[in-house]
Amino acid sequence: LYLGYYLGDKQYLRDTAQINDDGWFVFKGDDKLEPGVYLAVLPPDNKFIQFFVDPEKQHFSMETKMDDFTRKMKVTDSPDNALFYTYLNFLEEKRPIAEKWREELKAAEAAKDEKKISRLKAKIEALDNEVRAYQEKIIRENPGTMTAAIIKANLPLDYPDFGEGEEAQLKTWQWALQHYFDHIDLGDPRMLRTPFLFQRVDYYVNKLVAQHPDSINLALDRILSAMEPAPETYRYYLVHFLNEYAKSKIVGFDAVYVHLGLNYYKKGKAPWTDPEQLNKIVENAETLEPLLIGKIAPDIELETRTGEKVRLHDFKAPYTVLFFWDPECGHCKKATPFMLDFSKKFKDKGVEVFAVCTRMVKRDETGKWSMEDVEKCWKYVDEKGTDIWLQTVDPFHRSRYKSIYDIRSTPQIYILDKDKRILSKKIGAEQIEEVMTHILESTQS
C-alpha cells in the first residue's frame, strides 16, 4: 500500500507499507506527517482512499472493504476522518438520484415536455438545496475540523446580482477579485497539501487577475500576506512564483520577478534561501529593474567606425530600436534580413536603428590588444548592407553595456520612444514589425 499526498499540482509518494499478519497496513515513522490530505493507494489498479492528517492527532486507523471503500469505511480515533466519510456517504447516497433526474431532464428537454422539465428542475434544485444545507450544517457544527474547511473551500461563491450589460460584468469581476478566497483560509497550514489549493491560486493569478505586471504584483502581495501564518505554504508559493516569472517568455513579466526579488528576497522575507542563491536572485532583480518596460533606458556611450563617440540618449528619433548583435551569431544572421526589411518599411514612421556589435578587442599571441574581432563587425556591416543603421562598438567595454543591458546572448532588441523610455524588449526580429505596428497604432489612438 502506498502513502501519497498532494502538493502543488502534483501527487507525491511518502511511504509504503506491507500487509501484516493481522491484515493491516501500518504506516509509522519517527517524525510527524505534515497536515493535509493524503492518499492510501492500492496497486495494481491504484484504487485509493483519501483521508486527513491532523498536525497533532496522528494515531488512528481506517478499515474498509475492497468492494466499496467509501460506504464500508470504519474510522477509529479520528473524529475528523469519521465525519468526512459520513459526509462522503451522504454524497454517495444523493449522487445517483441527481444523475437519474438529470438524465430524465435531458430526455424531457429533447421531447420539449415543458411540464416535466419544470417538475424535474424543481426536484434537482430541491436536492441541491438539501446538499447545500447539509454542507453548511457540518461547517457550522464542526468548526476547526479539516472536513469543515474542505467543504467550505469547495462551496461556490454567492455572487451579488449586478444586473446585465458591460458595467455589470465589470462589477462582477471586481467583486470576484475581492472575494475569490472568501471560503479558503490561505493561512491554514493544512491547505497546502490539498488537491485544490494550487489550482485555485493559479486560476486567480493567471486567469482572474488582469494580466499586467502591476496587477499581478498586487495579487501576489495579497496572497502571500494571507499565507504568512502558514510558513510552509508561504515558502512554497513564493518560490513557485519567483521561478515561474523567472522563466516567463511574456514581454514585461520580468517586472513580477523583479518585484518578488526586491520586495521579498532582498528584504529578508525568504530566510530559507542560502546566501549564494540569495545574492544571485537579488543581483538579477537589481540588474533587470532599470530595464523594465516604462523605464528610461540606461544611457551608454559607444563609438562609430570612425571612432566618433555617440551616446544613446543623444540619438534623436521618435522611436529607437536598440539592436545588440554579433557577426558570428547564427540567430543574428537569421535576424538581419528581418531587421533590414523592417527598418526600410518603418523609417518614414520615425523609426531608427541604433545597432551595437558586441565584439571586443582580444590580446594576441604577443599579449598586445588585437582589433581583429572588432573588424569582423565592420566586415559583416559591409557584406549585409546594415550601414543604413547607426552602427557602434565598444572595443574595451568601457560602457559596461553587456552588464547594464543584461546581454547574455544575442540578438537582443529594445524599442524606445523619443524620450528613450522602454516600450518593448526581448522580442524576436521576426516579431518586430508586428510589435512596432501595435505601438504606432496605440500611440495614434
N, C-alpha and C positions, 0 to 999 in steps of 0.2 A: 504494500500500500504506500502510495506517495503522498507526502505532505507538501502542498504548494500554497502560494499566496499571490495576491495581486500587488503590483507596484507599477505606477505609471500606466502605460498602455500594454503592459505585458504580464505574464504569469511566470513565476519562478519556483523551482524546486527547493524545498527547505530540508527535507529529511525523508528517510524511507523506514519502513517497519515490516517485519516478517510476522506472520500469524504464530501465536504461541500455542501451547498445549491446551489452553482453555478456550481457544477460538477467538482470542482478542488480538488486535493490532495495537501495540503500545508505542506511543511517541514520548520520549523523555529526554531531558538534557540538563546540563548544569546551569544554563542561562535561560532566563525567561524569554518567551517569544514576544516579538513586538505586537502591539494590539492591532486588530483589524479583521478582515475577512479572509479565512483560509479555506483550502480545498483538500479533501481526502480523495485521492484518485486511485481507482482500482483498475490495473491493466488486466487483460489486453484491450478491452473495449473502452477503457478510460471513463467509465461511469464514475460520477463523483457526487459528493455531498459538500455543501458549504456550511461553515459554522464560524462563530465569532471567537476570538481570543481576547479576553479581558486583560488589562495590564497587571491585575492583582490575582484574580481567581483563575488559575491555570491548571487546576487539578479537577478534571471532570471526565465523564465517559459518555459515549454515544453508541447505541445499539440499534440495529435495524435489520431488515430482510432484503435479500437481493432482488425480489420481485417488485418491491415498491419502497425505495429508500425514504421517501418523504412521509407517506401515510403510516409506516410502521416504525418510525423513529421513536426511540425512548432515550431521553437525556437525563443523566444523573449528575447532581452537584453543579449545575449551570442553569439557574433560572432564566438567564437571558436567552440561551440557546433553546431551552424548552419553550419559551414564549415565541421565539422565532419560528419554530416548527409548528406550533399551534396556528400561527398566522399563515404559514405556507399551506397547511392542511385546509384552512378556511378558503384560501385562493383556489386550491385544487378542487374543492367542492363546488365553487361557483364557476370555474372556468368552462367546464363542458356545457353548463346551462347557457352561458353567454355565447359560446361558439354555436350552439344549436339555434339560438334565436337570431344570431347574425346571418347564418345560412338561410334561415326562413325569410329574413328580411330581404336578402338578395333575390330570392325567388319571387317574393311579393313585388319587389320593385320591377323585376323583369316582366311580371304579369300585369303591372300597373294597377294592383289591387290596393287602392288608397286606404280603405278601412283597415285592412290587415297591416299595411305599412305603419299607419298611425298607432295601432294597438301594439305592434312589436317594438316600435321606437319607445313607447311609454314603458314597456316591460324592461327593455335594455337600460333606459335611463334610471328606472327604479332600482335595478340591480347595481348599477354603477354607484348610485347614491348609498345603497346598503354597504357596499365595499368601502366607500369613502368614509362613511360614518364609523365603520369598524376600525379603519386605519386611524382615524382621529381619536377614537376611544383608547386604542393602545398607546398612542403618543401622549395623551392626557394622563392616563393612569400609570404609565411606566416611564417617568422622566429619568434621564440619565442612562437608560439602557441602550445598548447598541441596536436592538430591534427598533426602538422608537426613532433613533437617529437615522437608521437606514430607510425606514418607511417615510419619515418626514422628508428626507433628502430626495426621494423619488416622487413626491407629490407634485402635481402640476401647479404652476403659479396661477393665482386668480387675478387675471388682468382686469383693470377698470375698463369700462366701456367709454371709449373716447369718440365714438361715432364713426363716421366714414370719411373718406377723402384723404388727400395727401397730408393735411395737418394732423388728422387723427392717427395716421400711420407713423408720423414723426413722434407724436406724443407717446404712442405705444412703445416705440423703440427706445425713447428716452426713459420711460418707466422701466422697461426691461433691463436697461443698463444699470439702474439703481437697485433693482430688486432681484436680479438673477440669482444671487446666492442667499436669498432670504431663508431658504429651507435647509441650507448646508452650513454647518459651523466649521469654517476653514481653520479655526484654531483648535479643533478637536483632533488630537493626535491619532485617533482611531481611523479617521477618514483617509489617511494616506494610503492604507492598504485596503482599498475597496475597488470594486470593478467599475465604478462610475466617476470618481473624482477627476481623473486625468481628462476624460472625455469632456466633462463639464467645463473645466478650466480652459482646455484647448479651444472649445467652441466659443467661449466668451471672448478670449483674446484674439482668435484668428477669424471669427465669423461675426460675432455680435458687435464688437468694438470697431469703430471706423478705422480702416487700415492706413493710418497715418502715424508716423513715429510719435508725435506728441500725444495722441490719443492712446496709443499702446503703452507708452510710458506711464501715463496716469492710471491705466488699468492695472499694470503690473505693480505699481506702488500700492494700490488699493488691496490687491490680492495678497501681496507679500506682507503688508501690515496686518491683515486679518490672520495670516498664518503664523505670526510671531509667537503666539502662545504654544505652538506645536513646533519646536525647533527642528525636528527631523523633516517635517513637511516643508517648512520654510527653506531649509537647506536644499531639499530635493528640487523644488521648483525654481529657486534662484539659480542653481547650477544648470538646470534644464533650459531655462530661458536664455541664460548667458550663452550657452553652447548653440542654442537654436539660432540666435541672431548673429552669432559669430560667423556662421556658415550661410546666412541668408544671401540669396542672389538677387533679392529685390532692391532696386536702386533706392538709396536713402535709409534703408532699415538698419544700417550700421549705427544710426543715431540711438537705437534701442540698446545695442551693445555698449555704446559709449555711456549711456545713462546708467546702466547697471554697473559698469566698471567703475565709474567715478562716484556714484552715489551709494554704492553698497560695498564693493571690494576696497576701494580707496579709503572709505570712511570706517573701515574695521567691522563691517556688518557681515563678513564672511570669515569668521575667525578660524574655521577648519582648514582654510587654504594654506598650503605650505608656502614659505616666504618666496621661494624662487618662482613658483607659479603665480603667486600674488603680484610680484613685481612685473611679470610678463603681461598679465591682464591689465594692470594699471598703465603700464607703458604703452600698450596697444591702444587703450582708450584715450590716453593723452595725445598720442600721435594722430588718431582719427578725428579727435574733437575739432581741430581747426579746419578740417576738410569736409565737414558735414554740409549737406545741401542748405543753402541760405546764408552760409558764412562767406566772408570776403576771402578769396583765395590768397594764400600767403604769397608775398612778393618775393621774387627771385631775380638775381642778376646773372645773365649769361653773356655769351659773345657770338657774333656772327662769323662768317667765313673770313672776313677781312680783319677780325679782331675787335670790331666795334662793340662796346658794352651796351647791352639792352636790358631794360627791366620790364618785367611782365606788366606792372601797373602803369608803365608809360606807353604801353601798346594800345593805341586808340582804335576802338572798333565797337559798334553797337553790340556785337556778340563775338567772343573769342573762343575758339576751340583750341584748348591746350592739349597737345598731342606728343606724348613721350614714346619714342620708338628706337629700334636698334636695327642696323643694316643686315645683320645675320640672323635675326629672329624670324622663324617661319611664320608665326602669326602676323608679324608686322608686314611681311611680304604679301600675305593674303589681304591685309587691311589696306595697303597702299592704293589699289585701284578704286576701292570704295571711297577712300578719303579724297582722292583726286577728283572723282566724279562729283562727290558731294560739294567740295569747295568751289568747283566751277558753277554748279547749279545755284548755290546759295550766296555767292559773292555779292550779287546785286541786292541781296536782302540784308546786307551789313554784316555778313559772317566772314571772319578772317581766321586763318590758322596760324597759331604760334607753336612751332614744332621744336622739340628738344631731342636731339640724338644723344643717347645715353652712353656712348663710347667715351672712354677717358684715356689719358696717357698711361703708358706702362714703362717700366725700366727694361732696357735691352740687356744683352749679354754683358756689356761693359759696365752696367749699372747706371747708365745715363737714361734720362727720360726720352721715350720714343713717342712720336705723334702718329705712328703707323695705324693704330686702331682708330684714331680720330679721323684720319684721312679716308677711312672706309665710309664714314658718314657722307663726305662730300662726293665720293665716287658714286654712291648709291643715289644721291640727290641728282647728279648729272644724268645718270642712266635712266632714272624713272621720271624725270621732269618735275620733281617736287620743289623746285626752286621758286614756284609761284607762291609758296608759303614763306613766312619768316622762319628761316632755319637757324637754329642756335645749338651751341655746345657749351660744355663747362669742363674743359680737359682735366683740370685739377680738382674738380668737385668742390670748389670754394663756396658755392651757394648752398651746398648740402641738400640739393633738391630731392635726391633719392630718399633721404630720411624724412624731409619735410612733407613730401607728397606720397610717402609710403610706396615707393616704386620697387616692388619685389619681383615684378615680371613686366614684360612689355607685349603689346602696346597698352598704354593707359590713356584714356580720354576724359577730359573735363570740359564742360560747356559753361562759359562765364558770360554774365551780362556786361553792360557798358561800365559798371562800377566794379567789375571783376568779382561779383557775387556768384557763388557756385549754383548753377541751375540744374545740372545733371552731371553724372560721373560714372566711371567704371562700366561704360557701355561698350558694346562691340561696334566696330566700324560699319558692319552691315546694318546696324540699328540706327546709326546717327541721323540719317535723313528723316526717318520716321519721328525720332525724338525731337529734332530741330523743328520740324513742321508743327508738331504739337506745341512746342514752346512759342513759336511765332503766332499760331492761332490763339493760344491762351492770352498772349500779350495784346493782340488786336481786339479780342472780345472783352 
